[in-house]
Amino acid sequence: ETLGALGTDEVVPILTQISRDPNVNLGIRNRALEILGKKDPTQVADAFAELLNDPETNFEVREFALNTMKGVKEENLILALLNTYRSGKDEYYNMLNTLLEALGEFDDPAIRRAVKEVAMNNEYPLKIRIKAIEKLADVSDQSVIPSIMPILSDYKQYKLHQAVIATIKKLGQYDNYEEEIRRRIFEAHQDASSLNE
């Protein structure tokens, strides 16, 4: 409270330091952010941007900072928010990638469904989708094959074709699906060719 009464130039660096210090109680850190949030946004935007861009700032403090600064239209803060979102998304994808690598042969149907969802969802990065498709071979369950076959019919997903085929081979079912694989890839090629005409 006393710090909040000080002038902005004097207090912003102190409050920023308090909110960044992992040794300070989380409630006190959040209170420092709350006081910062009551200051003139043009004068504290840099401090918030610095906080949000710092990888050492823990999740709770970032979340509180984001909630405190809702509605502020400072350009550098908006850029910081975008960077935070991107880095949060990158952290999520890195964690997902690590989890996929760590999965051994999994029998749990819920895990199988989740991995299949990652494999089929266009919103995930290509590298993660490829890893998910490859992990499906580890379940030794041929029933996953019909789920991933439609990928072969989509020319936009041609970079996944090799992973799908490798998974089918690893499951020992290539001979049973060879004709359908060829047909689907041909259809995808036809669709791509018709767009280029």
Secondary structure, 3 states (H helix, E strand, C coil): CHHHHCCHHHHHHHHHHHHHCCCCCHHHHHHHHHHHHHCCHHHHHHHHHHHHHCCCCCHHHHHHHHHHCCCCCCHHHHHHHHHHHHHHHHHHHHHHHHHHHHCCCCCCHHHHHHHHHHHHCCCCCHHHHHHHHHHHHHHCCHHHHHHHCHHHHCHHHHHHHHHHHHHHHHCCCHHHHHHHHHHHHHHHHHHHHHHHC
